[in-house]
Amino acid sequence: MQIVVTFSGDLIGKLGRLLNLAYWTHAALRYKKNSEWRIFESSFYGIVERDWNSFIKEKEGYAILKVKGLNEELSQRAVDYSWGNVGKPYAFHWLIKILIRLIKEKLFLSPIMYKWHVCSSFVDHVLDYVGIDLLPEKDILVTPDEIFDSPLVEVVETDIKFKK
């Protein structure tokens, strides 16, 4: 299993970059089923599983991240747990709370943290479930940028030039 962080130039992506709050705008889990790459993601349609090609064609940029310490057994547990979450709804109202947290952090005010699933919190939660805490200093409400910056991930493929 791998993590994929992506950028889309939609309204949320443009707003995040304009305010210097975000580089990456989405996060998902990528796994192999037979010989095909598949995705688990928390999207506006809820938590879904779908094929890699339909997922990536909607994105303007991506990075695939290897998770340090995620062996085959833990990957399978993460896949099984992700399947158990498919169909759960997306938490639209928590996007506002993430924005408030990011603004407060940028203004050096105390951050607020909430437990709920948006795309990046789903990724963090699944990995935490199998014993890998990507961001021990954060609660479950995390951003794709924070996942990308975790010391427990390394870039294995990307189509964007950047410095990690």
Backbone as JSON, one array per atom type, in Angstrom:
{
  "sequence": "MQIVVTFSGDLIGKLGRLLNLAYWTHAALRYKKNSEWRIFESSFYGIVERDWNSFIKEKEGYAILKVKGLNEELSQRAVDYSWGNVGKPYAFHWLIKILIRLIKEKLFLSPIMYKWHVCSSFVDHVLDYVGIDLLPEKDILVTPDEIFDSPLVEVVETDIKFKK",
  "N": [[0.85, -1.18, 0.0], [0.43, 2.25, -0.71], [0.68, 5.84, -0.34], [-1.02, 8.42, -2.02], [-0.67, 11.72, -2.94], [-2.27, 14.52, -4.31], [-2.77, 17.23, -6.68], [-5.31, 19.41, -7.67], [-6.63, 21.78, -9.85], [-9.03, 22.95, -9.02], [-11.61, 24.98, -7.42], [-11.13, 24.8, -4.61], [-8.44, 23.94, -4.57], [-7.16, 26.1, -5.91], [-7.81, 28.21, -4.17], [-6.55, 27.35, -1.8], [-3.84, 27.43, -2.56], [-3.6, 30.14, -3.28], [-3.93, 31.38, -0.81], [-1.71, 30.43, 0.36], [-1.91, 28.15, 1.91], [-1.92, 25.52, 1.18], [-0.26, 23.01, -0.73], [-0.61, 20.43, -1.81], [-3.78, 19.0, -2.58], [-5.35, 16.79, -2.16], [-5.57, 13.48, -0.8], [-4.98, 9.96, -0.91], [-5.22, 6.36, -0.67], [-3.24, 3.92, -2.24], [-3.29, 0.74, -3.68], [-2.43, -2.63, -4.68], [-4.43, -4.78, -6.51], [-4.69, -7.92, -7.57], [-3.01, -7.54, -10.47], [-3.39, -4.9, -10.81], [-3.4, -1.41, -10.1], [-5.24, 0.17, -7.55], [-7.46, 2.46, -5.85], [-8.27, 3.75, -2.63], [-10.32, 6.21, -1.36], [-11.47, 9.12, 0.39], [-13.95, 10.83, -0.81], [-16.06, 13.39, -2.28], [-18.22, 11.82, -2.65], [-18.26, 10.08, -0.61], [-16.52, 7.43, 1.13], [-14.73, 5.61, -1.12], [-13.79, 2.99, -3.43], [-11.76, 2.59, -6.21], [-10.51, 2.42, -9.65], [-7.06, 3.1, -10.52], [-6.46, 4.53, -12.94], [-8.82, 6.01, -13.63], [-8.93, 7.63, -11.42], [-6.46, 9.13, -11.43], [-6.51, 10.54, -13.82], [-8.07, 12.74, -13.4], [-6.53, 14.52, -12.05], [-4.1, 17.16, -11.67], [-1.52, 16.97, -10.87], [0.72, 14.78, -9.07], [2.08, 12.84, -6.33], [3.56, 9.84, -5.36], [3.81, 8.09, -2.39], [5.89, 6.14, -0.38], [5.42, 4.3, 2.56], [7.29, 4.19, 5.4], [8.09, 1.28, 7.17], [5.76, -0.05, 6.62], [4.84, -3.07, 6.04], [4.1, -6.11, 4.14], [2.12, -7.58, 5.54], [0.95, -5.61, 7.25], [0.07, -3.89, 5.27], [-1.95, -5.43, 4.06], [-3.74, -5.61, 6.19], [-4.44, -2.91, 6.33], [-5.69, -2.57, 3.85], [-7.89, -4.31, 4.19], [-9.17, -3.01, 6.33], [-9.75, -0.58, 5.12], [-11.59, -1.41, 3.15], [-13.69, -1.98, 4.86], [-14.56, 0.53, 5.45], [-15.59, 1.62, 3.14], [-18.21, 3.31, 1.57], [-19.0, 4.88, 3.69], [-20.04, 8.2, 4.58], [-18.81, 11.41, 3.31], [-17.32, 14.13, 5.09], [-18.34, 17.04, 4.68], [-18.67, 19.47, 6.12], [-16.46, 19.54, 7.74], [-14.37, 20.5, 6.26], [-14.39, 23.24, 6.48], [-13.64, 23.5, 9.13], [-11.03, 22.54, 8.99], [-9.89, 24.54, 7.42], [-10.16, 26.72, 9.18], [-8.44, 25.83, 11.23], [-5.98, 25.82, 9.84], [-5.7, 28.54, 9.19], [-5.6, 29.65, 11.76], [-3.21, 28.46, 12.65], [-1.4, 29.65, 10.87], [-1.6, 32.24, 11.75], [-0.49, 32.02, 14.17], [-2.09, 31.28, 16.3], [-3.65, 29.21, 18.77], [-4.03, 25.91, 17.59], [-7.0, 24.17, 16.51], [-8.39, 20.94, 16.87], [-10.1, 18.22, 15.37], [-11.88, 15.15, 15.21], [-12.61, 13.46, 12.36], [-13.59, 12.34, 9.06], [-12.06, 13.45, 6.23], [-10.39, 13.53, 3.08], [-7.54, 13.34, 3.71], [-7.55, 12.79, 6.46], [-8.71, 10.3, 6.48], [-6.72, 8.71, 5.24], [-4.65, 9.03, 7.16], [-5.93, 7.92, 9.4], [-6.38, 5.19, 8.65], [-3.74, 4.23, 8.43], [-2.85, 4.73, 11.03], [-4.49, 2.93, 12.33], [-3.27, 0.47, 11.71], [-0.98, 0.71, 13.14], [0.91, 2.64, 12.43], [1.82, 5.77, 12.97], [1.64, 8.51, 11.28], [1.79, 11.22, 11.85], [2.53, 12.02, 14.74], [2.4, 14.31, 16.33], [0.07, 15.51, 15.71], [-3.55, 15.51, 15.73], [-6.22, 13.57, 14.3], [-7.23, 15.21, 12.29], [-5.82, 16.19, 9.64], [-3.82, 17.55, 6.95], [-3.28, 17.06, 3.37], [-0.74, 18.14, 2.75], [0.58, 17.97, 5.21], [0.72, 15.2, 5.54], [2.37, 14.58, 3.35], [4.71, 15.81, 4.23], [5.46, 14.23, 6.37], [7.91, 12.51, 8.3], [7.87, 9.82, 7.97], [7.35, 9.04, 5.41], [8.38, 8.57, 1.99], [9.08, 9.89, -1.22], [8.3, 8.07, -4.09], [7.54, 8.27, -6.68], [6.68, 10.87, -8.93], [5.03, 13.51, -10.72], [5.61, 16.1, -10.61], [7.86, 18.77, -10.12], [9.59, 19.49, -7.23], [10.78, 20.32, -3.92], [11.44, 18.15, -1.27]],
  "CA": [[0.0, 0.0, 0.0], [1.14, 3.53, -0.81], [-0.13, 7.05, -0.25], [-0.95, 9.32, -3.17], [-1.14, 13.08, -2.73], [-2.51, 15.09, -5.63], [-3.22, 18.61, -6.79], [-6.29, 19.71, -8.7], [-6.81, 23.22, -9.96], [-10.41, 23.36, -8.78], [-11.75, 26.14, -6.55], [-10.45, 24.55, -3.34], [-7.01, 23.94, -4.84], [-6.71, 27.46, -6.2], [-7.93, 29.0, -2.95], [-5.48, 26.92, -0.89], [-2.54, 27.95, -3.04], [-3.67, 31.59, -3.21], [-3.74, 31.75, 0.6], [-0.48, 29.78, 0.81], [-2.27, 27.18, 2.94], [-1.8, 24.14, 0.71], [0.32, 22.66, -2.03], [-1.39, 19.26, -2.21], [-5.19, 19.23, -2.27], [-6.08, 15.54, -1.94], [-4.76, 12.32, -0.42], [-5.68, 8.69, -1.05], [-4.4, 5.16, -0.51], [-3.12, 3.15, -3.47], [-2.91, -0.64, -3.41], [-2.52, -3.51, -5.84], [-5.39, -5.87, -6.49], [-4.17, -8.73, -8.67], [-1.87, -6.79, -11.0], [-3.91, -3.57, -11.13], [-3.41, -0.43, -9.03], [-6.56, 0.63, -7.16], [-7.45, 3.58, -4.91], [-9.29, 4.03, -1.61], [-10.29, 7.63, -1.06], [-12.64, 9.78, 0.93], [-14.27, 11.86, -1.8], [-17.36, 14.02, -2.05], [-19.22, 10.75, -2.74], [-18.03, 9.2, 0.52], [-15.33, 6.6, 1.0], [-14.92, 4.77, -2.3], [-12.67, 2.24, -3.98], [-11.87, 2.67, -7.67], [-9.26, 2.12, -10.35], [-6.04, 4.14, -10.56], [-6.52, 5.35, -14.14], [-9.9, 7.0, -13.55], [-8.56, 8.55, -10.34], [-5.34, 10.02, -11.74], [-6.79, 11.4, -14.99], [-8.75, 13.93, -12.91], [-5.58, 15.31, -11.27], [-3.12, 17.94, -12.41], [-0.19, 16.6, -10.39], [0.66, 13.79, -8.01], [3.28, 12.19, -5.79], [3.29, 8.56, -4.7], [4.65, 8.02, -1.21], [6.1, 4.87, 0.3], [5.34, 4.47, 4.0], [8.33, 3.44, 6.08], [7.59, 0.33, 8.16], [4.51, -0.68, 6.17], [5.18, -4.33, 5.37], [2.99, -6.76, 3.41], [1.05, -7.94, 6.48], [0.26, -4.38, 7.64], [-0.63, -3.4, 4.08], [-3.18, -6.21, 3.9], [-4.66, -5.16, 7.25], [-4.91, -1.58, 5.94], [-6.65, -2.78, 2.76], [-9.11, -4.88, 4.78], [-9.83, -1.97, 7.11], [-10.28, 0.39, 4.15], [-12.81, -1.98, 2.59], [-14.73, -1.84, 5.87], [-15.0, 1.93, 5.49], [-16.21, 2.0, 1.87], [-19.63, 3.63, 1.69], [-19.24, 5.89, 4.72], [-20.16, 9.52, 3.94], [-17.77, 12.42, 3.4], [-17.66, 15.16, 6.07], [-18.17, 18.34, 4.03], [-18.58, 20.56, 7.08], [-15.15, 19.56, 8.39], [-13.43, 21.29, 5.44], [-14.35, 24.58, 7.08], [-12.86, 23.4, 10.36], [-9.62, 22.43, 8.6], [-9.49, 25.88, 7.0], [-10.01, 27.51, 10.4], [-7.22, 25.39, 11.9], [-4.83, 26.29, 9.07], [-5.59, 29.99, 9.36], [-5.13, 29.9, 13.12], [-1.79, 28.1, 12.72], [-0.64, 30.67, 10.14], [-1.63, 33.45, 12.56], [0.13, 31.64, 15.43], [-3.08, 31.07, 17.35], [-3.66, 27.78, 19.12], [-4.82, 25.15, 16.61], [-8.1, 23.33, 16.98], [-8.33, 19.63, 16.22], [-11.34, 17.48, 15.39], [-11.81, 13.82, 14.62], [-13.6, 13.23, 11.32], [-12.9, 11.94, 7.84], [-11.94, 14.02, 4.91], [-9.46, 12.66, 2.36], [-6.28, 13.11, 4.4], [-7.78, 12.16, 7.76], [-8.95, 8.88, 6.2], [-5.39, 8.1, 5.04], [-3.97, 9.0, 8.47], [-6.64, 7.0, 10.29], [-6.13, 3.81, 8.24], [-2.37, 3.87, 8.8], [-2.82, 4.69, 12.49], [-5.16, 1.68, 12.71], [-2.33, -0.65, 11.61], [0.15, 0.96, 14.02], [1.86, 3.62, 11.89], [1.33, 7.12, 13.24], [2.37, 9.41, 10.38], [1.92, 12.56, 12.43], [2.23, 11.87, 16.17], [2.15, 15.6, 16.97], [-1.24, 15.99, 15.25], [-4.7, 14.65, 15.87], [-6.59, 12.96, 13.02], [-7.57, 16.22, 11.3], [-4.56, 16.57, 9.01], [-3.93, 17.96, 5.55], [-2.38, 16.34, 2.47], [0.62, 18.68, 2.89], [1.18, 17.41, 6.44], [1.05, 13.8, 5.24], [3.53, 14.62, 2.47], [5.87, 16.24, 5.01], [5.75, 13.28, 7.44], [9.21, 11.84, 8.18], [7.66, 8.38, 7.74], [7.06, 8.76, 3.99], [9.36, 9.02, 1.0], [8.53, 9.97, -2.57], [8.8, 7.04, -5.0], [7.21, 8.69, -8.04], [5.93, 12.12, -9.0], [5.06, 14.19, -12.01], [5.8, 17.51, -10.28], [9.18, 19.09, -9.57], [9.49, 20.16, -5.94], [11.76, 19.88, -2.93], [10.84, 17.57, -0.05]],
  "C": [[0.89, 1.23, 0.0], [0.14, 4.66, -0.58], [0.05, 7.82, -1.54], [-1.46, 10.68, -2.72], [-1.23, 13.72, -4.11], [-2.84, 16.58, -5.52], [-4.23, 18.69, -7.92], [-6.51, 21.21, -8.7], [-8.24, 23.68, -9.81], [-10.43, 24.54, -7.81], [-11.0, 25.96, -5.24], [-8.94, 24.58, -3.52], [-6.46, 25.33, -5.09], [-6.76, 28.35, -4.97], [-6.81, 28.65, -1.96], [-4.13, 27.47, -1.29], [-2.51, 29.48, -2.95], [-3.38, 32.07, -1.78], [-2.47, 31.14, 1.19], [-0.74, 28.8, 1.95], [-1.99, 25.74, 2.49], [-1.03, 24.07, -0.6], [-0.47, 21.5, -2.61], [-2.82, 19.45, -1.76], [-5.98, 17.96, -1.99], [-5.09, 14.45, -1.56], [-5.61, 11.07, -0.54], [-4.69, 7.56, -0.79], [-4.41, 4.37, -1.81], [-2.64, 1.75, -3.11], [-3.07, -1.46, -4.68], [-3.51, -4.62, -5.58], [-5.12, -6.68, -7.75], [-2.97, -7.96, -9.24], [-2.25, -5.35, -11.33], [-3.84, -2.66, -9.91], [-4.83, 0.08, -8.82], [-6.4, 1.72, -6.1], [-8.59, 3.45, -3.9], [-9.18, 5.52, -1.34], [-11.59, 8.07, -0.4], [-12.9, 10.96, 0.0], [-15.62, 12.47, -1.46], [-18.49, 13.0, -2.11], [-19.14, 9.8, -1.56], [-16.74, 8.42, 0.31], [-15.59, 5.58, -0.09], [-13.63, 4.02, -2.63], [-12.84, 2.27, -5.49], [-10.51, 2.45, -8.32], [-8.36, 3.36, -10.43], [-6.21, 5.08, -11.75], [-7.64, 6.39, -14.09], [-9.61, 8.04, -12.47], [-7.55, 9.58, -10.82], [-5.63, 10.94, -12.93], [-7.49, 12.69, -14.59], [-7.8, 14.91, -12.23], [-4.59, 16.04, -12.17], [-1.69, 17.62, -12.0], [-0.31, 15.61, -9.25], [2.05, 13.42, -7.52], [2.82, 10.91, -5.11], [4.31, 8.41, -3.58], [4.7, 6.61, -0.66], [6.09, 5.16, 1.79], [6.38, 3.58, 4.66], [7.71, 2.54, 7.15], [6.3, -0.37, 7.77], [4.85, -1.92, 5.36], [3.93, -4.94, 4.73], [1.82, -7.1, 4.34], [0.25, -6.69, 6.9], [-0.5, -3.78, 6.47], [-1.95, -4.13, 3.89], [-4.21, -5.83, 4.96], [-5.25, -3.8, 6.9], [-5.94, -1.69, 4.81], [-7.96, -3.32, 3.31], [-9.89, -3.83, 5.56], [-10.45, -0.92, 6.19], [-11.56, -0.12, 3.53], [-13.97, -1.85, 3.58], [-15.28, -0.43, 5.98], [-15.67, 2.39, 4.21], [-17.71, 2.21, 2.08], [-19.93, 4.65, 2.77], [-19.23, 7.28, 4.07], [-18.94, 10.4, 4.17], [-18.24, 13.51, 4.35], [-17.41, 16.55, 5.49], [-17.93, 19.47, 5.03], [-17.22, 20.63, 7.77], [-14.11, 20.29, 7.54], [-13.3, 22.69, 6.0], [-13.51, 24.56, 8.34], [-11.36, 23.24, 10.06], [-9.1, 23.8, 8.19], [-9.27, 26.78, 8.22], [-8.73, 27.13, 11.13], [-5.99, 25.91, 11.17], [-4.62, 27.79, 9.22], [-5.08, 30.32, 10.74], [-3.66, 29.56, 13.26], [-0.94, 29.15, 12.02], [-0.58, 31.97, 10.94], [-1.06, 33.21, 13.96], [-0.85, 31.61, 16.6], [-3.11, 29.59, 17.65], [-4.54, 27.02, 18.14], [-5.96, 24.4, 17.29], [-8.05, 22.02, 16.21], [-9.67, 18.91, 16.42], [-11.11, 16.11, 14.78], [-12.96, 13.65, 13.64], [-12.88, 12.86, 10.05], [-13.15, 12.84, 6.65], [-10.83, 13.2, 4.27], [-8.2, 12.33, 3.17], [-6.46, 12.48, 5.77], [-8.07, 10.67, 7.59], [-7.63, 8.14, 6.03], [-4.68, 7.95, 6.37], [-4.6, 7.97, 9.39], [-6.37, 5.54, 9.93], [-4.72, 3.38, 8.67], [-2.2, 3.82, 10.32], [-3.44, 3.38, 13.0], [-4.2, 0.48, 12.68], [-1.03, -0.38, 12.37], [1.2, 1.92, 13.5], [1.26, 5.01, 12.04], [2.16, 8.11, 12.42], [2.69, 10.75, 11.01], [1.6, 12.53, 13.92], [1.93, 13.19, 16.87], [0.78, 16.17, 16.61], [-2.34, 15.0, 15.63], [-5.07, 14.18, 14.46], [-6.93, 13.97, 11.93], [-6.28, 16.79, 10.72], [-4.81, 16.94, 7.55], [-3.04, 17.07, 4.68], [-0.93, 16.83, 2.55], [1.31, 18.09, 4.11], [1.54, 15.94, 6.24], [2.31, 13.75, 4.38], [4.82, 14.95, 3.23], [6.23, 15.29, 6.15], [7.14, 12.66, 7.24], [9.08, 10.35, 7.9], [7.29, 8.05, 6.3], [8.22, 9.24, 3.13], [8.74, 8.94, -0.38], [9.15, 8.87, -3.42], [8.5, 7.37, -6.46], [6.44, 10.0, -7.97], [5.96, 12.65, -10.42], [5.22, 15.7, -11.82], [7.21, 17.7, -9.73], [9.01, 19.92, -8.31], [10.64, 19.69, -5.07], [11.02, 19.31, -1.74], [11.8, 17.76, 1.08]]
}
